Amino acid sequence: MRRLQILDTAPDKTFDAISRAAARHFKVPIVLVSLVDANRQWFKSTVGIDACESDRANSFCSYAIQTDGVFVVEDAQKDPRFMDHAMVTGAPFIRFYAGAPITVDGHNVGTFCIIDDNPRTLSPIQQSELARMAKLVRRQIKLNARMAFRDPLQPVS
């Protein structure tokens, strides 16, 4: 994550546009571009919540980054991993979570996730769409990292 130089950076219009598009497409109130380090998950982009980070321990994202596919929790109140989670028992009252890993250079560095306060399912086609959006986020992360390391006197190719 340090090499990418993205943690704790300013909001970015491109990430926010992808997040807003996902909120409209999936009809969900919350979308996050969540990146993880050793202790926290930091939100590069948010729709529907004002937080900029949360504890990584027991987070939905910490489970999602351990998978190669889309991690789905259809009803968090019925899932023993999350039923007592503060964001399930209290605001924003998460019921549904789906997160696609953001993979950079072979490492899952975070997730692109959609969240709802109602239980729901995600079809295989919708899971593919979420994974494609995570790949857009990955491309933007890599582009930003390339721009951060380029010689300002060299033209962008």
Sequence and secondary structure as in RCSB ss.txt:
>XXXX:A:sequence
MRRLQILDTAPDKTFDAISRAAARHFKVPIVLVSLVDANRQWFKSTVGIDACESDRANSFCSYAIQTDGVFVVED
AQKDPRFMDHAMVTGAPFIRFYAGAPITVDGHNVGTFCIIDDNPRTLSPIQQSELARMAKLVRRQIKLNARMAFR
DPLQPVS
>XXXX:A:secstr
 TTTT TT    HHHHHHHHHHHHHHT SEEEEEEE SSEEEEEEEES   SEEE TT HHHHHTT SS EEES 
GGG TTTTT HHHHSTT   EEEEEEEEETTEEEEEEEEEESS     HHHHHHHHHHHHHHHHHHHHHHHHHHS
 TTS   
